[in-house]
Amino acid sequence: MPEKLTGEARRSALAALPGWIEMTDRDAIFRTFVFRDFSEAFGFMTRAALVAEKLDHHPEWMNVYKTVDVTLSTHDAGGLTEKDVTLAKAMNKLAD
């Protein structure tokens, strides 16, 4: 089972995730991605879903038109782990 990130490892990981914020009501990170239109947003979600499936780590997300809200947390570990950081980095790269 993945270990929750704490201390310096957590601070370093979060510093390397531009656009992501720590949630205040749970041990998770959140980001809103905004695209030009629905098609671009849906394409991002499709590509991100393929990465998530490969990592066996699936996001909580919601899409409304050109906006995709994503929350990442590792439920098995009860909070933020390296799995979340890996998926967040991949999503950032896909959104560029």
C-alpha positions in Angstrom: 0.0 0.0 0.0 1.3 3.5 -0.8 2.6 5.7 2.1 1.1 9.1 2.8 3.4 12.0 2.0 4.5 13.9 5.0 7.0 16.5 6.0 9.7 17.6 3.6 8.7 15.0 1.0 5.2 16.4 0.9 6.4 20.0 0.7 8.8 19.2 -2.2 6.1 17.2 -4.1 3.6 20.0 -3.8 6.1 22.6 -4.9 6.7 20.7 -8.1 2.9 20.8 -9.0 2.1 24.2 -10.4 -1.7 24.9 -10.4 -2.5 22.4 -7.7 -3.7 23.4 -4.3 -4.0 21.5 -1.0 -7.6 21.0 0.0 -8.5 22.3 3.5 -11.3 19.8 4.2 -9.4 16.6 3.4 -6.0 15.2 2.6 -6.1 15.8 -1.2 -5.0 18.2 -3.9 -7.2 20.0 -6.4 -6.9 21.8 -9.7 -9.2 23.3 -12.2 -8.2 23.0 -15.9 -9.9 25.3 -18.3 -9.7 24.6 -22.1 -10.9 26.4 -25.2 -14.1 24.3 -25.6 -15.8 21.1 -24.6 -14.0 19.0 -27.2 -10.6 20.0 -25.9 -11.7 19.3 -22.3 -13.0 15.9 -23.2 -9.9 15.1 -25.1 -7.8 15.9 -22.0 -10.0 13.7 -19.9 -9.7 10.8 -22.4 -5.9 11.1 -22.4 -5.7 11.5 -18.6 -8.0 8.4 -18.2 -5.5 6.3 -20.2 -2.7 7.4 -18.0 -4.8 6.9 -14.8 -5.6 3.4 -16.0 -2.0 2.6 -16.6 -1.1 3.8 -13.1 -4.1 2.0 -11.6 -4.9 5.3 -9.9 -8.1 7.1 -10.8 -9.1 10.7 -10.2 -12.2 12.2 -8.8 -13.2 14.7 -11.5 -16.1 16.7 -13.0 -16.5 18.3 -16.4 -18.7 21.2 -17.2 -18.3 22.4 -20.8 -14.7 23.5 -21.1 -13.8 23.1 -17.4 -12.4 20.0 -15.7 -12.1 20.0 -11.9 -9.8 17.3 -10.5 -9.3 16.0 -7.0 -6.5 13.5 -6.2 -6.1 11.5 -3.1 -5.1 7.9 -2.5 -8.1 6.3 -0.7 -6.2 3.2 0.4 -3.6 5.4 2.2 -6.1 7.9 3.5 -4.5 10.9 1.8 -1.9 12.2 -0.5 0.8 9.8 -1.9 3.3 9.6 -4.6 0.6 8.1 -6.8 -1.3 11.4 -6.7 1.8 13.4 -7.5 2.6 11.2 -10.5 -0.9 11.6 -11.9 -1.0 15.3 -11.2 2.3 15.8 -13.1 1.0 13.7 -16.0 -2.2 15.8 -16.1 -0.2 19.0 -16.1 1.8 17.8 -19.0 -1.3 16.7 -21.0 -2.9 20.1 -20.4 0.1 22.1 -21.8 
